[in-house]
Amino acid sequence: MFLRARTWTGFWIAPVLGFIAGLLAYCVFIVLFGLSLGNSLSSVMAGFSNVSGLRDLLWPIGPEGVVVGSLLWLIARPDRAAR
């Protein structure tokens, strides 16, 4: 609805935003989960500074976001006019 209100209904926007939303959701989950276990914020954020942490963000979380964004676009089909 947010994208449709701004007439950003191109197919390519859904996978890109799905990728970004998937990464952000994963980061928020990891930080909150690490803090709930009693770790300090600096130790939780240290996991994102190495190559392994970055690889975990980009694969498989990013492509999963792309798939979800694409499927939501295909279900909603915002490119078609409302009837």
Buried (B, 14 or more C-beta within 10 A) or exposed (E): EEBEEEEEBEEEBBBEBBBBEBBEEBBEEBBEEBEEEEBEEEEBBEBBEEEEEEEBBEEEBBBBBBBBBBEEBEEBEBEEEEE
